[in-house]
Amino acid sequence: MGVEATYDRVAAEYDAWVGEGSMLADATFEELVGKIEGQRVCSVACGQGREARYLASRGAQVTGVDLSESLVALARRHEEAKPFGISYFPGDAHTLEGLENESFDGAVCYMALMDIPDLDRAVQSVARVLRPGGWFVFVITHPCFKTPATGDLVDHVNKSARRTVGRYFDEGYWDGPGLHNDALPVGAHHRMLSTYVAALTRAGLVVDQLREPQQFDRQPVWREVPQLLYVRSYRSTQFSSDTGSGGGRE
């Protein structure tokens, strides 16, 4: 089952889980995005619009794109109920078809890049739509600690936990733990950390900040190792948008 069909199938449950018309609250993400008032920002794989609403609330002009038409429909419904001036379109993150070259000051992809099959195509498309010097912030499950073979060793007596990691080098799709305590199985594409960095480099994106926040409000193991990886990069002025893909919006 492809990503589109998977999220179409669980769209309503996913919307309820993340808070329906809610807005993202993530201090680390907010720090990396920074001041964006007046900027044009693309929310790649925007889902039901939670991150897009946050960006718009900070004064950005936001365009959201997602492969799942069901999630786009939910995002539009939330926009109608509480307008932020966000434009939502069904579209493929691999191409961002219909978005003009160098038309955005920034782009975000929140907890979705590991769901996208072709990392290189997606990152190159993001670079294509960014102006020279434009920024790209993405958040993923930490590839070093969320692999096809991980487990937790919890010491309830000493209130500590350890993470065991295996099959780190086995890149590819896997039916990993689902969202919302496995209630929403969606799977993901495991990639090494170096694979993400190499894809960014090939696309002309330069990493300038990484964050691995410690999470005290989650399971004990996430106090010991990071659950999420936050990356901020910017488009090199030497990158040519002509190397990216163009076309019309789907």
Buried (B, 14 or more C-beta within 10 A) or exposed (E): EEBBEBBBBBBBEBBEBBEBBBBBEBEBBEBBBEEBEEBBBBBBBBBBBBBBBBBBEBEBBBBBBBBBBBBBBBBBBBBEEEEBEBEBBBBBBBBBBBBEBBBBBBBBBBBBBBBBEBBBBBBBBBBBBBBBEBBBBBBBBBBBBBBBEBEBEEEEEEEEBEBEBEEBEEBEEBEBBBBEEEEBBBBBBBBBBEBBBBBBBBBBBBBEEEBBBEBEEEEBBBBBBBBBBBBBBBBBEEBEBEEBBBEEBB
